[in-house]
Amino acid sequence: MGGIKVIGAGLAGSEAALYLAEKGLQVQLLEMRPGTMTPAHRTDLAAELVCSNSLKSTRLDTPSGLLKEELRLLGSRLLTIAESCAVPAGHALAVDRELFARSVSDQLERQPNIELVRGEVTRLPSEPCILCTGPLTSDALARELQALMGAEQLCFFDAIAPIVSSDSLDFTKVYSKDRYDKGEPDYLNCPFNRDEYYAFVEALLEGEKHQAHEFENEFFRDLDFSYYENCTPVEELARRGIDTLRHGVMRPMGLEHGGVKPFAVLQLRTENRDRTAFNLVGCQTMLRQSEQQRVFRLIPGLEQAEFLRYGSIHRNSYLNAPSVLAPNLTLRAARNVFVAGQLSGVEGYVECIGTGLLAAKILSEGIPMLPPETIMGQLWRRLIDPSVHNFQPINANYGLLPALETPLRDKKLKKESLSRRSLTALQQLLGELDD
Ligand SMILES: Cc1cc2nc3c(=O)[nH]c(=O)nc-3n(C[C@H](O)[C@H](O)[C@H](O)COP(=O)(O)OP(=O)(O)OC[C@H]3O[C@@H](n4cnc5c(N)ncnc54)[C@H](O)[C@@H]3O)c2cc1C
Protein backbone atom coordinates (compact mmCIF):
# COMPACT_ATOMS: atom_id res chain seq x y z
CA MET A 1 0.00 0.00 0.00
CA GLY A 2 1.33 3.50 -0.83
CA GLY A 3 1.40 6.51 1.48
CA ILE A 4 -1.56 7.42 3.65
CA LYS A 5 -2.56 10.94 4.55
CA VAL A 6 -3.85 11.63 8.04
CA ILE A 7 -5.49 15.05 8.31
CA GLY A 8 -5.37 16.66 11.77
CA ALA A 9 -2.72 15.94 14.43
CA GLY A 10 -5.19 15.92 17.32
CA LEU A 11 -6.07 12.90 19.42
CA ALA A 12 -7.56 10.72 16.67
CA GLY A 13 -5.04 11.74 14.02
CA SER A 14 -1.97 11.22 16.24
CA GLU A 15 -3.22 7.79 17.30
CA ALA A 16 -3.94 6.77 13.70
CA ALA A 17 -0.59 8.08 12.41
CA LEU A 18 1.48 6.31 15.08
CA TYR A 19 -0.39 3.03 14.58
CA LEU A 20 -0.02 3.05 10.79
CA ALA A 21 3.64 4.09 10.92
CA GLU A 22 4.54 1.37 13.39
CA LYS A 23 2.89 -1.10 11.00
CA GLY A 24 5.46 0.04 8.44
CA LEU A 25 3.18 2.28 6.39
CA GLN A 26 4.28 5.69 5.11
CA VAL A 27 2.16 8.45 6.65
CA GLN A 28 1.86 12.10 5.80
CA LEU A 29 0.35 13.85 8.81
CA LEU A 30 -1.20 17.20 7.85
CA GLU A 31 -1.78 19.79 10.57
CA MET A 32 -2.87 23.41 10.09
CA ARG A 33 -1.52 24.78 13.39
CA PRO A 34 0.29 27.06 14.09
CA GLY A 35 -0.31 28.84 10.74
CA THR A 36 -4.06 28.55 11.21
CA MET A 37 -5.27 28.08 14.78
CA THR A 38 -8.63 26.77 16.01
CA PRO A 39 -10.46 28.99 18.53
CA ALA A 40 -9.56 26.55 21.37
CA HIS A 41 -6.01 25.32 20.70
CA ARG A 42 -3.13 27.39 22.10
CA THR A 43 0.00 25.56 20.86
CA ASP A 44 1.41 23.87 17.79
CA LEU A 45 1.73 20.56 19.66
CA ALA A 46 -0.02 17.38 18.56
CA ALA A 47 -2.76 15.90 20.76
CA GLU A 48 -3.31 19.14 22.67
CA LEU A 49 -6.09 18.71 25.24
CA VAL A 50 -8.18 21.84 24.84
CA CYS A 51 -10.08 21.64 28.11
CA SER A 52 -9.96 19.16 30.99
CA ASN A 53 -6.74 17.19 31.56
CA SER A 54 -8.72 14.11 32.60
CA LEU A 55 -9.28 11.08 30.41
CA LYS A 56 -11.83 9.96 33.00
CA SER A 57 -12.03 6.87 35.15
CA THR A 58 -9.84 3.80 34.91
CA ARG A 59 -12.16 1.65 37.03
CA LEU A 60 -13.51 -1.38 35.30
CA ASP A 61 -17.00 -0.78 36.65
CA THR A 62 -17.24 2.44 34.61
CA PRO A 63 -17.79 2.79 30.85
CA SER A 64 -14.69 4.95 30.41
CA GLY A 65 -12.58 2.42 32.35
CA LEU A 66 -13.91 -0.35 30.12
CA LEU A 67 -13.25 1.68 26.98
CA LYS A 68 -9.61 2.15 28.05
CA GLU A 69 -9.18 -1.60 28.59
CA GLU A 70 -10.63 -2.27 25.15
CA LEU A 71 -8.22 0.23 23.60
CA ARG A 72 -5.32 -1.38 25.44
CA LEU A 73 -6.25 -4.75 23.92
CA LEU A 74 -6.53 -3.14 20.50
CA GLY A 75 -3.04 -1.64 20.81
CA SER A 76 -3.59 2.07 21.51
CA ARG A 77 -0.40 4.13 21.49
CA LEU A 78 -1.81 7.33 22.97
CA LEU A 79 -3.21 5.55 26.00
CA THR A 80 0.27 4.24 26.84
CA ILE A 81 1.71 7.74 26.44
CA ALA A 82 -1.08 9.17 28.62
CA GLU A 83 -0.24 6.68 31.37
CA SER A 84 3.41 7.73 31.25
CA CYS A 85 2.31 11.37 31.78
CA ALA A 86 -0.25 10.67 34.53
CA VAL A 87 -0.73 12.98 37.49
CA PRO A 88 -2.45 11.88 40.73
CA ALA A 89 -6.23 11.99 40.23
CA GLY A 90 -7.75 9.15 42.25
CA HIS A 91 -9.36 6.60 39.95
CA ALA A 92 -9.13 8.90 36.93
CA LEU A 93 -6.38 8.94 34.33
CA ALA A 94 -5.42 12.62 34.34
CA VAL A 95 -2.29 13.82 32.57
CA ASP A 96 0.17 16.67 32.68
CA ARG A 97 -1.26 18.19 29.51
CA GLU A 98 1.94 19.83 28.30
CA LEU A 99 4.02 16.71 28.92
CA PHE A 100 1.39 14.58 27.18
CA ALA A 101 1.21 16.77 24.06
CA ARG A 102 5.04 17.05 23.97
CA SER A 103 5.47 13.29 24.34
CA VAL A 104 3.00 12.58 21.52
CA SER A 105 4.68 15.23 19.34
CA ASP A 106 8.14 13.74 20.05
CA GLN A 107 7.00 10.25 19.13
CA LEU A 108 5.47 11.51 15.88
CA GLU A 109 8.65 13.38 15.00
CA ARG A 110 10.93 10.46 15.88
CA GLN A 111 8.94 8.00 13.78
CA PRO A 112 10.75 7.68 10.43
CA ASN A 113 7.60 6.64 8.57
CA ILE A 114 5.79 9.87 9.46
CA GLU A 115 6.21 13.13 7.60
CA LEU A 116 4.58 16.01 9.48
CA VAL A 117 3.40 18.70 7.07
CA ARG A 118 2.11 22.03 8.40
CA GLY A 119 -0.69 23.83 6.55
CA GLU A 120 -4.46 23.95 6.31
CA VAL A 121 -6.11 21.30 4.13
CA THR A 122 -8.96 22.83 2.17
CA ARG A 123 -9.69 20.03 -0.35
CA LEU A 124 -10.11 16.33 0.29
CA PRO A 125 -7.25 14.30 -1.21
CA SER A 126 -7.79 11.60 -3.81
CA GLU A 127 -5.41 9.15 -2.05
CA PRO A 128 -6.40 7.00 0.97
CA CYS A 129 -6.69 9.28 3.97
CA ILE A 130 -8.08 9.47 7.49
CA LEU A 131 -9.90 12.70 8.21
CA CYS A 132 -9.53 13.69 11.88
CA THR A 133 -9.98 17.46 11.89
CA GLY A 134 -12.12 17.40 15.00
CA PRO A 135 -14.89 19.54 16.50
CA LEU A 136 -13.26 22.75 15.26
CA THR A 137 -12.60 21.70 11.67
CA SER A 138 -11.54 24.77 9.68
CA ASP A 139 -14.21 26.67 7.76
CA ALA A 140 -12.76 26.01 4.33
CA LEU A 141 -12.66 22.26 4.85
CA ALA A 142 -16.14 22.31 6.39
CA ARG A 143 -17.41 24.02 3.22
CA GLU A 144 -15.71 21.35 1.11
CA LEU A 145 -17.46 18.61 3.12
CA GLN A 146 -20.80 20.36 2.79
CA ALA A 147 -20.37 20.71 -0.96
CA LEU A 148 -19.60 16.98 -1.20
CA MET A 149 -22.40 15.64 0.99
CA GLY A 150 -25.00 18.39 1.34
CA ALA A 151 -24.93 21.20 3.89
CA GLU A 152 -27.34 19.43 6.24
CA GLN A 153 -24.96 16.48 6.74
CA LEU A 154 -22.45 18.53 8.75
CA CYS A 155 -23.55 19.97 12.08
CA PHE A 156 -21.78 22.83 13.86
CA PHE A 157 -22.97 22.30 17.39
CA ASP A 158 -24.34 19.38 19.35
CA ALA A 159 -27.43 19.44 21.52
CA ILE A 160 -27.54 16.34 23.66
CA ALA A 161 -30.29 15.24 26.01
CA PRO A 162 -29.47 13.24 29.18
CA ILE A 163 -29.80 9.46 29.19
CA VAL A 164 -31.01 7.56 32.26
CA SER A 165 -31.00 3.84 33.04
CA SER A 166 -34.39 2.12 32.94
CA ASP A 167 -33.81 0.22 36.18
CA SER A 168 -33.55 3.53 38.05
CA LEU A 169 -37.05 4.66 36.99
CA ASP A 170 -40.08 4.53 39.27
CA PHE A 171 -42.56 2.43 37.29
CA THR A 172 -45.34 3.13 39.76
CA LYS A 173 -45.42 6.55 38.04
CA VAL A 174 -43.83 6.00 34.61
CA TYR A 175 -45.97 4.23 31.99
CA SER A 176 -45.56 3.02 28.40
CA LYS A 177 -47.79 4.59 25.80
CA ASP A 178 -47.58 6.00 22.30
CA ARG A 179 -49.40 9.28 21.65
CA TYR A 180 -53.08 8.51 20.86
CA ASP A 181 -52.11 4.80 20.93
CA LYS A 182 -51.23 5.10 17.26
CA GLY A 183 -48.27 2.72 17.28
CA GLU A 184 -46.47 0.35 19.59
CA PRO A 185 -46.16 1.78 23.12
CA ASP A 186 -42.46 2.45 22.59
CA TYR A 187 -42.22 5.64 24.64
CA LEU A 188 -42.16 5.85 28.40
CA ASN A 189 -44.09 8.76 29.90
CA CYS A 190 -43.53 10.77 33.07
CA PRO A 191 -46.79 12.53 34.01
CA PHE A 192 -46.74 15.85 35.87
CA ASN A 193 -49.56 17.35 37.90
CA ARG A 194 -49.86 21.13 37.93
CA ASP A 195 -47.67 21.76 41.00
CA GLU A 196 -44.99 19.34 39.88
CA TYR A 197 -44.81 20.96 36.45
CA TYR A 198 -44.46 24.52 37.73
CA ALA A 199 -41.88 23.45 40.34
CA PHE A 200 -39.89 21.78 37.55
CA VAL A 201 -40.02 24.83 35.26
CA GLU A 202 -38.99 27.11 38.10
CA ALA A 203 -36.01 24.89 38.91
CA LEU A 204 -35.04 24.85 35.22
CA LEU A 205 -35.06 28.64 35.10
CA GLU A 206 -32.94 28.91 38.24
CA GLY A 207 -30.50 26.17 37.20
CA GLU A 208 -26.87 27.18 36.92
CA LYS A 209 -25.32 26.85 33.46
CA HIS A 210 -21.95 25.26 32.85
CA GLN A 211 -19.08 27.63 32.09
CA ALA A 212 -18.68 27.72 28.34
CA HIS A 213 -15.46 28.79 26.63
CA GLU A 214 -15.39 32.42 25.55
CA PHE A 215 -15.42 31.46 21.85
CA GLU A 216 -18.42 29.22 22.51
CA ASN A 217 -20.26 32.08 24.20
CA GLU A 218 -19.67 34.20 21.10
CA PHE A 219 -20.84 31.37 18.85
CA PHE A 220 -24.07 30.78 20.78
CA ARG A 221 -24.75 34.52 21.15
CA ASP A 222 -24.77 34.79 17.36
CA LEU A 223 -26.74 31.57 16.85
CA ASP A 224 -30.44 31.90 16.16
CA PHE A 225 -31.91 28.85 17.88
CA SER A 226 -35.23 29.41 16.11
CA TYR A 227 -33.58 27.88 13.03
CA TYR A 228 -32.75 24.83 15.14
CA GLU A 229 -35.93 24.42 17.14
CA ASN A 230 -35.22 20.77 17.99
CA CYS A 231 -31.83 21.74 19.43
CA THR A 232 -32.93 24.64 21.61
CA PRO A 233 -31.88 24.14 25.25
CA VAL A 234 -34.86 23.11 27.37
CA GLU A 235 -34.14 25.97 29.80
CA GLU A 236 -34.30 28.44 26.87
CA LEU A 237 -37.69 27.04 25.84
CA ALA A 238 -38.87 27.44 29.45
CA ARG A 239 -37.67 31.06 29.41
CA ARG A 240 -40.05 31.82 26.53
CA GLY A 241 -43.02 31.29 28.87
CA ILE A 242 -44.00 29.23 31.88
CA ASP A 243 -46.38 27.13 29.75
CA THR A 244 -44.20 26.79 26.65
CA LEU A 245 -43.00 23.30 27.52
CA ARG A 246 -46.45 21.88 28.30
CA HIS A 247 -47.77 23.28 25.02
CA GLY A 248 -44.75 21.95 23.14
CA VAL A 249 -42.38 19.10 23.84
CA MET A 250 -44.20 18.17 27.06
CA ARG A 251 -47.76 18.40 25.75
CA PRO A 252 -49.98 15.79 27.40
CA MET A 253 -52.51 15.31 24.55
CA GLY A 254 -53.09 11.67 23.67
CA LEU A 255 -51.08 10.50 26.67
CA GLU A 256 -53.94 10.01 29.15
CA HIS A 257 -53.40 7.09 31.50
CA GLY A 258 -55.82 5.26 33.79
CA GLY A 259 -58.54 7.79 32.93
CA VAL A 260 -56.38 10.73 34.06
CA LYS A 261 -55.12 13.52 31.80
CA PRO A 262 -51.75 14.74 33.11
CA PHE A 263 -50.97 18.46 33.19
CA ALA A 264 -47.77 17.82 31.20
CA VAL A 265 -45.78 14.77 30.16
CA LEU A 266 -42.08 14.24 29.63
CA GLN A 267 -41.50 11.41 27.17
CA LEU A 268 -38.53 9.04 27.34
CA ARG A 269 -37.27 7.45 24.13
CA THR A 270 -35.35 4.19 24.18
CA GLU A 271 -31.64 4.22 23.35
CA ASN A 272 -31.24 0.51 22.65
CA ARG A 273 -33.15 -2.61 21.67
CA ASP A 274 -32.94 -4.03 25.19
CA ARG A 275 -34.60 -0.86 26.53
CA THR A 276 -32.07 -0.50 29.33
CA ALA A 277 -31.42 3.20 28.64
CA PHE A 278 -33.76 6.08 27.78
CA ASN A 279 -33.18 9.67 26.74
CA LEU A 280 -35.25 12.58 28.02
CA VAL A 281 -36.93 13.84 24.86
CA GLY A 282 -36.36 17.56 24.26
CA CYS A 283 -34.12 18.00 27.33
CA GLN A 284 -30.89 19.08 25.63
CA THR A 285 -29.41 21.48 28.10
CA MET A 286 -26.59 23.80 29.05
CA LEU A 287 -27.06 23.22 32.79
CA ARG A 288 -24.14 22.04 34.92
CA GLN A 289 -24.16 18.29 35.56
CA SER A 290 -24.92 18.68 39.28
CA GLU A 291 -27.85 20.94 38.35
CA GLN A 292 -29.12 18.39 35.86
CA GLN A 293 -29.30 15.82 38.66
CA ARG A 294 -31.17 18.24 40.90
CA VAL A 295 -33.58 19.56 38.26
CA PHE A 296 -34.37 16.44 36.21
CA ARG A 297 -34.91 14.36 39.37
CA LEU A 298 -37.92 16.63 40.01
CA ILE A 299 -39.62 14.89 37.07
CA PRO A 300 -42.15 12.39 38.41
CA GLY A 301 -40.66 8.88 38.09
CA LEU A 302 -37.08 10.17 37.81
CA GLU A 303 -36.52 10.88 41.51
CA GLN A 304 -33.80 8.20 41.72
CA ALA A 305 -32.65 8.48 38.10
CA GLU A 306 -29.18 7.16 37.33
CA PHE A 307 -27.62 9.36 34.65
CA LEU A 308 -25.76 7.28 32.06
CA ARG A 309 -24.95 10.46 30.13
CA TYR A 310 -25.54 14.10 30.93
CA GLY A 311 -27.05 16.57 28.51
CA SER A 312 -24.87 19.19 26.86
CA ILE A 313 -24.69 21.78 24.13
CA HIS A 314 -21.30 22.50 22.58
CA ARG A 315 -19.67 24.01 19.59
CA ASN A 316 -18.89 20.85 17.62
CA SER A 317 -18.45 19.99 13.95
CA TYR A 318 -19.67 16.46 13.35
CA LEU A 319 -21.13 14.47 10.51
CA ASN A 320 -24.62 13.05 10.38
CA ALA A 321 -22.68 9.79 10.49
CA PRO A 322 -25.42 7.18 9.87
CA SER A 323 -26.37 8.94 6.62
CA VAL A 324 -22.92 9.63 5.25
CA LEU A 325 -20.61 6.86 6.52
CA ALA A 326 -20.19 3.46 4.87
CA PRO A 327 -19.74 0.39 7.15
CA ASN A 328 -15.93 0.77 7.02
CA LEU A 329 -16.12 4.41 8.25
CA THR A 330 -15.37 5.89 4.83
CA LEU A 331 -17.49 8.66 3.35
CA ARG A 332 -20.09 7.17 1.01
CA ALA A 333 -19.42 10.14 -1.27
CA ALA A 334 -15.61 9.65 -1.22
CA ARG A 335 -14.65 6.05 -0.48
CA ASN A 336 -10.95 6.87 -0.03
CA VAL A 337 -11.74 9.10 2.97
CA PHE A 338 -11.98 7.38 6.38
CA VAL A 339 -13.33 9.56 9.17
CA ALA A 340 -12.36 9.40 12.85
CA GLY A 341 -12.47 11.45 16.03
CA GLN A 342 -15.11 13.95 16.99
CA LEU A 343 -15.93 14.74 13.35
CA SER A 344 -17.12 11.14 12.88
CA GLY A 345 -19.79 11.62 15.56
CA VAL A 346 -18.19 10.34 18.75
CA GLU A 347 -17.70 12.56 21.78
CA GLY A 348 -14.84 12.57 24.31
CA TYR A 349 -11.05 12.34 24.38
CA VAL A 350 -10.82 8.56 24.69
CA GLU A 351 -13.62 7.93 22.19
CA CYS A 352 -11.67 10.09 19.69
CA ILE A 353 -8.47 8.14 20.32
CA GLY A 354 -10.51 4.95 19.92
CA THR A 355 -11.97 5.84 16.54
CA GLY A 356 -8.54 7.01 15.31
CA LEU A 357 -7.22 3.57 16.17
CA LEU A 358 -10.23 1.86 14.65
CA ALA A 359 -9.96 3.72 11.33
CA ALA A 360 -6.24 2.89 11.16
CA LYS A 361 -6.95 -0.78 11.82
CA ILE A 362 -9.75 -0.93 9.27
CA LEU A 363 -7.59 0.79 6.66
CA SER A 364 -4.42 -1.23 7.29
CA GLU A 365 -5.75 -4.63 8.38
CA GLY A 366 -9.40 -4.69 7.42
CA ILE A 367 -10.30 -5.56 11.02
CA PRO A 368 -13.86 -7.00 11.09
CA MET A 369 -16.73 -5.48 13.07
CA LEU A 370 -15.94 -5.66 16.79
CA PRO A 371 -18.20 -7.73 19.09
CA PRO A 372 -21.55 -6.17 20.05
CA GLU A 373 -20.67 -6.63 23.73
CA THR A 374 -17.88 -4.03 23.45
CA ILE A 375 -18.14 -0.25 23.74
CA MET A 376 -15.97 0.18 20.62
CA GLY A 377 -18.16 -2.30 18.73
CA GLN A 378 -21.27 -0.34 19.70
CA LEU A 379 -19.74 3.07 18.88
CA TRP A 380 -18.85 1.70 15.44
CA ARG A 381 -22.34 0.23 14.94
CA ARG A 382 -24.07 3.48 15.97
CA LEU A 383 -22.02 5.52 13.52
CA ILE A 384 -23.11 3.40 10.56
CA ASP A 385 -26.63 2.35 11.53
CA PRO A 386 -28.89 3.82 8.82
CA SER A 387 -32.00 3.28 10.96
CA VAL A 388 -30.82 6.01 13.38
CA HIS A 389 -32.65 9.32 12.87
CA ASN A 390 -31.86 12.57 14.69
CA PHE A 391 -28.30 11.39 15.23
CA GLN A 392 -26.53 12.88 18.25
CA PRO A 393 -22.84 12.39 19.08
CA ILE A 394 -22.20 9.32 21.19
CA ASN A 395 -19.85 8.63 24.06
CA ALA A 396 -19.01 5.53 26.07
CA ASN A 397 -21.89 4.52 28.31
CA TYR A 398 -23.31 1.23 29.50
CA GLY A 399 -26.61 2.02 27.82
CA LEU A 400 -24.93 1.14 24.52
CA LEU A 401 -24.36 -2.47 25.55
CA PRO A 402 -26.86 -5.34 25.21
CA ALA A 403 -28.49 -6.41 28.48
CA LEU A 404 -26.93 -9.28 30.45
CA GLU A 405 -28.57 -12.65 29.83
CA THR A 406 -29.18 -12.98 33.57
CA PRO A 407 -30.23 -9.58 34.95
CA LEU A 408 -28.37 -8.46 38.08
CA ARG A 409 -29.94 -6.09 40.59
CA ASP A 410 -26.67 -4.99 42.18
CA LYS A 411 -25.47 -2.05 40.05
CA LYS A 412 -21.77 -2.53 40.72
CA LEU A 413 -21.92 -6.26 39.97
CA LYS A 414 -23.91 -5.52 36.83
CA LYS A 415 -21.35 -3.05 35.54
CA GLU A 416 -18.45 -5.37 36.34
CA SER A 417 -20.20 -8.22 34.52
CA LEU A 418 -20.84 -6.04 31.47
CA SER A 419 -17.15 -5.07 31.43
CA ARG A 420 -15.90 -8.63 31.89
CA ARG A 421 -18.21 -9.85 29.12
CA SER A 422 -16.88 -7.17 26.78
CA LEU A 423 -13.22 -7.92 27.39
CA THR A 424 -13.75 -11.69 27.02
CA ALA A 425 -15.52 -11.15 23.67
CA LEU A 426 -12.79 -8.82 22.42
CA GLN A 427 -9.96 -11.13 23.53
CA GLN A 428 -11.68 -14.01 21.76
CA LEU A 429 -11.97 -12.05 18.49
CA LEU A 430 -8.36 -10.87 18.65
CA GLY A 431 -7.21 -14.44 19.40
CA GLU A 432 -9.10 -15.71 16.35
CA LEU A 433 -7.56 -12.99 14.17
CA ASP A 434 -4.05 -13.95 15.39
CA ASP A 435 -4.53 -17.65 14.51
C1 LIG B 1 -13.75 23.54 23.51
C2 LIG B 1 -13.81 22.06 23.64
C3 LIG B 1 -13.58 21.47 24.87
C4 LIG B 1 -13.61 20.09 24.99
N1 LIG B 1 -13.39 19.53 26.21
C5 LIG B 1 -13.38 18.19 26.35
C6 LIG B 1 -13.09 17.60 27.62
O1 LIG B 1 -12.82 18.28 28.59
N2 LIG B 1 -13.12 16.24 27.73
C7 LIG B 1 -13.38 15.45 26.65
O2 LIG B 1 -13.40 14.21 26.81
N3 LIG B 1 -13.66 15.98 25.43
C8 LIG B 1 -13.67 17.33 25.26
N4 LIG B 1 -13.94 17.88 24.03
C9 LIG B 1 -14.34 17.01 22.92
C10 LIG B 1 -13.22 16.23 22.21
O3 LIG B 1 -12.95 15.06 22.95
C11 LIG B 1 -11.92 16.97 21.97
O4 LIG B 1 -12.17 18.09 21.21
C12 LIG B 1 -10.89 16.09 21.23
O5 LIG B 1 -9.65 16.76 21.21
C13 LIG B 1 -11.29 15.79 19.81
O6 LIG B 1 -10.32 14.96 19.22
P1 LIG B 1 -10.13 14.97 17.63
O7 LIG B 1 -8.93 14.18 17.34
O8 LIG B 1 -11.39 14.60 16.97
O9 LIG B 1 -9.89 16.51 17.27
P2 LIG B 1 -8.70 17.53 17.80
O10 LIG B 1 -8.00 16.93 18.98
O11 LIG B 1 -9.37 18.83 17.94
O12 LIG B 1 -7.75 17.51 16.56
C14 LIG B 1 -8.12 18.03 15.32
C15 LIG B 1 -6.88 18.63 14.67
O13 LIG B 1 -7.17 18.96 13.31
C16 LIG B 1 -6.60 20.22 13.01
N5 LIG B 1 -7.35 20.77 11.88
C17 LIG B 1 -8.60 21.26 11.84
N6 LIG B 1 -8.94 21.62 10.59
C18 LIG B 1 -7.86 21.36 9.81
C19 LIG B 1 -7.59 21.52 8.43
N7 LIG B 1 -8.48 22.01 7.59
N8 LIG B 1 -6.37 21.15 7.96
C20 LIG B 1 -5.42 20.64 8.81
N9 LIG B 1 -5.62 20.49 10.13
C21 LIG B 1 -6.84 20.82 10.62
C22 LIG B 1 -6.71 20.99 14.31
O14 LIG B 1 -5.78 22.03 14.38
C23 LIG B 1 -6.43 19.91 15.34
O15 LIG B 1 -5.06 19.80 15.66
C24 LIG B 1 -13.92 19.27 23.87
C25 LIG B 1 -14.16 19.88 22.63
C26 LIG B 1 -14.11 21.26 22.51
C27 LIG B 1 -14.37 21.88 21.19
Ligand as a Chemical Component Dictionary entry (heavy atoms), coordinates in Angstrom:
data_LIG
# 
_chem_comp.id                   LIG 
_chem_comp.type                 NON-POLYMER 
_chem_comp.pdbx_formal_charge   0 
_chem_comp.three_letter_code    LIG 
# 
loop_
_chem_comp_atom.comp_id 
_chem_comp_atom.atom_id 
_chem_comp_atom.alt_atom_id 
_chem_comp_atom.type_symbol 
_chem_comp_atom.charge 
_chem_comp_atom.model_Cartn_x 
_chem_comp_atom.model_Cartn_y 
_chem_comp_atom.model_Cartn_z 
_chem_comp_atom.pdbx_ordinal 
LIG C1  C1  C 0 -13.755 23.540 23.513 1  
LIG C2  C2  C 0 -13.813 22.062 23.636 2  
LIG C3  C3  C 0 -13.581 21.465 24.872 3  
LIG C4  C4  C 0 -13.610 20.087 24.990 4  
LIG N1  N1  N 0 -13.385 19.528 26.209 5  
LIG C5  C5  C 0 -13.375 18.193 26.349 6  
LIG C6  C6  C 0 -13.094 17.600 27.624 7  
LIG O1  O1  O 0 -12.823 18.280 28.587 8  
LIG N2  N2  N 0 -13.118 16.243 27.729 9  
LIG C7  C7  C 0 -13.384 15.451 26.653 10 
LIG O2  O2  O 0 -13.396 14.208 26.806 11 
LIG N3  N3  N 0 -13.661 15.979 25.432 12 
LIG C8  C8  C 0 -13.671 17.326 25.260 13 
LIG N4  N4  N 0 -13.942 17.884 24.028 14 
LIG C9  C9  C 0 -14.336 17.013 22.918 15 
LIG C10 C10 C 0 -13.218 16.230 22.205 16 
LIG O3  O3  O 0 -12.953 15.065 22.949 17 
LIG C11 C11 C 0 -11.925 16.973 21.974 18 
LIG O4  O4  O 0 -12.171 18.090 21.210 19 
LIG C12 C12 C 0 -10.889 16.093 21.232 20 
LIG O5  O5  O 0 -9.655  16.756 21.209 21 
LIG C13 C13 C 0 -11.293 15.786 19.805 22 
LIG O6  O6  O 0 -10.317 14.960 19.217 23 
LIG P1  P1  P 0 -10.129 14.974 17.629 24 
LIG O7  O7  O 0 -8.926  14.176 17.344 25 
LIG O8  O8  O 0 -11.390 14.599 16.975 26 
LIG O9  O9  O 0 -9.890  16.511 17.271 27 
LIG P2  P2  P 0 -8.705  17.528 17.795 28 
LIG O10 O10 O 0 -8.004  16.928 18.979 29 
LIG O11 O11 O 0 -9.369  18.835 17.940 30 
LIG O12 O12 O 0 -7.748  17.511 16.559 31 
LIG C14 C14 C 0 -8.123  18.028 15.318 32 
LIG C15 C15 C 0 -6.879  18.632 14.668 33 
LIG O13 O13 O 0 -7.167  18.958 13.312 34 
LIG C16 C16 C 0 -6.597  20.218 13.014 35 
LIG N5  N5  N 0 -7.351  20.774 11.881 36 
LIG C17 C17 C 0 -8.605  21.263 11.840 37 
LIG N6  N6  N 0 -8.945  21.622 10.592 38 
LIG C18 C18 C 0 -7.861  21.356 9.810  39 
LIG C19 C19 C 0 -7.587  21.518 8.429  40 
LIG N7  N7  N 0 -8.483  22.010 7.590  41 
LIG N8  N8  N 0 -6.372  21.152 7.963  42 
LIG C20 C20 C 0 -5.420  20.641 8.806  43 
LIG N9  N9  N 0 -5.619  20.487 10.125 44 
LIG C21 C21 C 0 -6.842  20.815 10.620 45 
LIG C22 C22 C 0 -6.710  20.994 14.314 46 
LIG O14 O14 O 0 -5.776  22.032 14.385 47 
LIG C23 C23 C 0 -6.434  19.906 15.344 48 
LIG O15 O15 O 0 -5.062  19.798 15.659 49 
LIG C24 C24 C 0 -13.917 19.270 23.867 50 
LIG C25 C25 C 0 -14.162 19.876 22.632 51 
LIG C26 C26 C 0 -14.109 21.257 22.512 52 
LIG C27 C27 C 0 -14.371 21.876 21.190 53 
# 
loop_
_chem_comp_bond.comp_id 
_chem_comp_bond.atom_id_1 
_chem_comp_bond.atom_id_2 
_chem_comp_bond.value_order 
_chem_comp_bond.pdbx_ordinal 
LIG C1  C2  SING 1  
LIG C2  C3  SING 2  
LIG C2  C26 DOUB 3  
LIG C3  C4  DOUB 4  
LIG C4  N1  SING 5  
LIG C4  C24 SING 6  
LIG N1  C5  DOUB 7  
LIG C5  C6  SING 8  
LIG C5  C8  SING 9  
LIG C6  O1  DOUB 10 
LIG C6  N2  SING 11 
LIG N2  C7  SING 12 
LIG C7  O2  DOUB 13 
LIG C7  N3  SING 14 
LIG N3  C8  DOUB 15 
LIG C8  N4  SING 16 
LIG N4  C9  SING 17 
LIG N4  C24 SING 18 
LIG C9  C10 SING 19 
LIG C10 O3  SING 20 
LIG C10 C11 SING 21 
LIG C11 O4  SING 22 
LIG C11 C12 SING 23 
LIG C12 O5  SING 24 
LIG C12 C13 SING 25 
LIG C13 O6  SING 26 
LIG O6  P1  SING 27 
LIG P1  O7  DOUB 28 
LIG P1  O8  SING 29 
LIG P1  O9  SING 30 
LIG O9  P2  SING 31 
LIG P2  O10 DOUB 32 
LIG P2  O11 SING 33 
LIG P2  O12 SING 34 
LIG O12 C14 SING 35 
LIG C14 C15 SING 36 
LIG C15 O13 SING 37 
LIG C15 C23 SING 38 
LIG O13 C16 SING 39 
LIG C16 N5  SING 40 
LIG C16 C22 SING 41 
LIG N5  C17 SING 42 
LIG N5  C21 SING 43 
LIG C17 N6  DOUB 44 
LIG N6  C18 SING 45 
LIG C18 C19 SING 46 
LIG C18 C21 DOUB 47 
LIG C19 N7  SING 48 
LIG C19 N8  DOUB 49 
LIG N8  C20 SING 50 
LIG C20 N9  DOUB 51 
LIG N9  C21 SING 52 
LIG C22 O14 SING 53 
LIG C22 C23 SING 54 
LIG C23 O15 SING 55 
LIG C24 C25 DOUB 56 
LIG C25 C26 SING 57 
LIG C26 C27 SING 58 
# 
